[in-house]
């Protein structure tokens, strides 16, 4: 077999590493022994080429590995930069939001301190400026409670009935809940007690000393300049504001939304005036009406269980099916033009008091029924 034939046979061996096969064929002892000097030179050249090829393949492999490593590192770097960018943007946004909140709180603090400078009880005009300043903080998480409390003290001193209505409306539904409900009852009490002091009412009120229980509010001035000297105007303003706060309380107690509706049960309404409206079916259990007035209204089916009625003035009130069970404090109360005999339940001691204080002929059967229904 010639050298070329043997070399060809070796090159046909498998499909493995052709450079290794070629190298083995060139280094075959028989091939070398039988080769002429020229052929040996060619074999040597072949070995060099094999070495160069193998070196080139290794370099390519290394380059590919390096490129692959570089690409991976680049992608990792890019992902890291993007992630860092997002983190930086998010952190900057959070810092910006925190800064904005801090700035807003700082501004509100400054505004609150400035608003407090407007609070004065000196006269009606000063009180009006004060309630307007406080109204701006009714929606503040930080100062709402204080603003409402201060307004409750100032508002009864405001003579402009339209300002009174506007501010009270901002305090009432839907902005009233159990936590701030007492602000409204406090206004009702102060208005009523102010009239008691003005007309020197000692004990229960009566027809003679309650001109503010007027049905007509004609000739009222929105912002009377001579308010301090005009007694009639003062009475009209009092009548208007008493009616407004009574309607506001009624709207809280009768709100169409059950979640917002509040019960008057257990309320402190001493000195307050509830008038000119329907309070039917409401629960006034354990409510304190001492020195208060129930006037020209309907309380049909209302529950007065355990309520305090000391020196309370009840005039022109519908009391059909009202429940007075548990009422023990009623001394000094005055009842006029009110059908207490049509109530559902009246305890015996209160019934005896009413029969003497507001004489009304009742059959023994009716008396027994009123008392029996309390058991």
C-alpha positions, 0 to 999 in steps of 0.5 A, a space after each residue: 500500500 502506498 503512503 498516500 493510500 495509508 494516509 487516506 485510510 487513516 483520515 477515514 477513521 470515524 468522525 472524531 477529532 480530525 486533527 488528532 487523526 491527521 496527526 496520528 497518521 503523519 506520525 505513523 512509524 511506517 509512513 515515516 520510514 518509507 517516506 522520501 526526504 521530500 515527503 518527510 519535509 511535507 509530513 513535517 509541514 503537515 504537523 506544523 499545520 495541525 499544530 497551528 490549526 489546533 492552536 487556532 481552534 483553542 484560541 477561537 474557543 477561548 475567544 468565544 468563552 471570553 465573549 460569552 462571559 463578557 456578554 453575560 457580565 454586560 447584561 448583568 451590569 445593564 440589569 443592575 443599572 436598570 434596577 438601580 435606576 428604578 430603585 433610585 426613582 422609587 426612593 426619590 418619589 418616596 422622598 418627594 412625597 414625604 417632603 410634600 407631606 412635611 411641607 403641607 403639615 408645616 404650612 397647615 401648622 402655620 395657618 392654624 396658628 394664624 387662624 387662632 389669632 382670629 378667635 375672639 368672643 368680644 362681639 358678634 362680628 369677632 365671633 363671625 370672623 372666628 367661625 370662618 377661620 375655623 371652618 377652613 379646618 373642618 376637613 383637617 385630620 390634625 385640627 378638625 376636632 379643635 376647630 369644631 370645638 372652638 366653633 361650637 363655642 363661637 357660633 351661638 354668638 354669631 348674629 348673621 343667620 346666614 353665616 350661622 346656617 352655612 357653618 352649622 351645615 358644614 358641621 352637620 350631616 354628612 360630616 357628623 359621626 359619634 366622635 364629634 356629635 357632641 359639638 352639635 348638642 353643645 351648640 343647641 344647649 348654649 343657644 337654649 341656655 343663653 335665652 334662659 339667661 337673657 329672659 331670666 328664666 328660673 325653673 321651667 320655661 313658660 308662655 310668658 318668658 319664651 318669645 323666641 318660640 315664635 312661629 314667624 321669622 319675618 323682618 329678620 335682618 341677615 347682618 344687623 348693624 344695630 344688633 346689640 341695641 335691637 332687642 326684637 332683632 336679637 329675639 328673631 335671630 335666636 328664634 332662627 338659630 334655635 330652629 336651625 340647630 333643631 333641624 340639624 339635630 333631627 337630620 342627624 337622628 333621621 339620616 336616610 343612610 343607616 350607617 350615618 344615622 345617630 341615635 339621640 339615646 343618652 344625649 346631653 340636651 339640658 337647656 336645648 330646644 327641639 321644635 317645629 319638626 317630626 321626631 316620631 319614633 326616635 329613641 331618647 332613652 336616658 337623654 337629659 332634657 333638664 331645663 330644655 324645651 320640646 315645642 310645636 313638634 311630633 314625638 309620636 312613638 318616641 321612647 323616653 325610657 329613663 329620660 330626665 325631665 326636670 324643669 322641662 317645658 313641653 308645649 304643643 307636642 304630639 305624644 301619641 304612643 310615646 313611651 315614658 317607662 322608667 322616667 323618675 326625674 320630672 319635678 318642675 316640668 311644665 306640660 301645655 297643649 300636649 296630649 300626654 294622655 295618649 301616650 303608650 306608657 306612663 309610670 304611676 308617679 309621673 301620671 299622678 304628677 301630670 294629673 295634678 300639673 296639667 289637669 285632664 279628665 281620664 277614666 280609670 280604665 285609661 289610667 290603668 292602661 297607661 300604667 300597665 303598659 309600662 310593665 
